[in-house]
Amino acid sequence: MQLSGKLAEADLDDLQVRSKMYWPKFILMNWYGIGLICVALAATITGFLGYTKPNWQALDVIWLVITLIIGWAVSSTKRQTAREFKTLNTNLPEWLRLADDGVKCNGPNGAMGFHPWRNFSRWREGKRVVLIDQSQGGGFVILPVADLSEIERESIRGILKAHLPPLP
């Protein structure tokens, strides 16, 4: 079975797997910003409820700064993701072919590669991609399957099950 080796931007969501500790680490690394937001929120709520009389101009400036920082962080992350996506797609092969002896790759300018099945340990399926984990080095081969029919996806599952165990 032959597949295109290039990814669509929507395929990136399937590749980005966050660990269980992602959000606790995020909060601990950004405690000062979260603390500033909590203080500004508390001052705003107590001011609206009439418990305190905050300096509304200063509070407005604080909210403006918080909004600008969050907006900059979001846009910066999107730009960085777009750059990384472009670099990733440049390095991916043009075509992937699942054969009886392994995965064959056809890259740009006629470059070819081959990965025998013994170099892989397992595979896992997402909504848009299938990842085949390499035994050593922590790498993987990405099979974009979003544009394939269910029959074609079942064929890929059959080939992979014949050679590798799926990730539980």
Residue pairs with C-beta under 8 A, 6 or more apart in sequence:
1 97
1 98
1 152
1 155
1 156
1 159
2 95
2 96
2 97
3 95
3 96
3 97
3 98
3 143
3 144
3 145
3 148
3 156
4 94
4 95
4 96
4 144
4 147
5 92
5 93
5 94
5 95
5 96
5 105
5 106
5 142
5 144
6 89
6 92
6 94
6 144
7 85
7 88
7 89
7 92
7 129
7 142
7 144
8 128
8 144
8 146
9 85
10 128
10 146
11 128
11 129
11 142
11 144
11 146
12 81
12 85
13 128
14 126
14 127
14 128
14 129
15 126
15 129
15 131
15 142
27 34
33 69
36 62
36 66
37 66
40 59
40 62
40 63
40 66
43 52
43 54
43 59
44 54
44 59
44 63
46 52
46 54
47 53
47 54
47 56
47 59
92 142
93 105
93 106
93 107
93 111
93 113
94 106
94 107
94 108
95 105
95 106
96 103
96 104
96 105
96 106
96 141
96 143
97 103
97 104
97 105
97 106
98 143
98 156
98 159
98 160
101 116
101 117
102 114
102 115
102 116
102 117
102 119
103 114
103 115
103 117
103 120
103 132
103 141
104 112
104 113
104 114
105 112
105 113
105 114
105 115
106 112
107 113
115 134
115 141
117 163
117 164
118 135
119 134
119 135
119 136
120 132
120 133
120 134
120 135
120 141
120 163
120 164
121 133
121 134
121 135
121 164
122 132
122 133
122 164
122 165
122 166
122 167
123 130
123 131
123 132
123 133
123 160
123 164
123 166
123 167
124 130
124 131
124 133
124 166
124 167
125 131
125 145
125 157
125 166
127 146
128 144
128 145
128 146
129 142
129 143
129 144
129 145
129 146
130 142
130 143
130 145
130 156
130 160
131 140
131 141
131 142
131 143
132 140
132 141
132 143
132 160
132 164
133 139
133 140
133 167
134 140
134 141
143 156
145 152
145 153
145 156
148 156
160 166
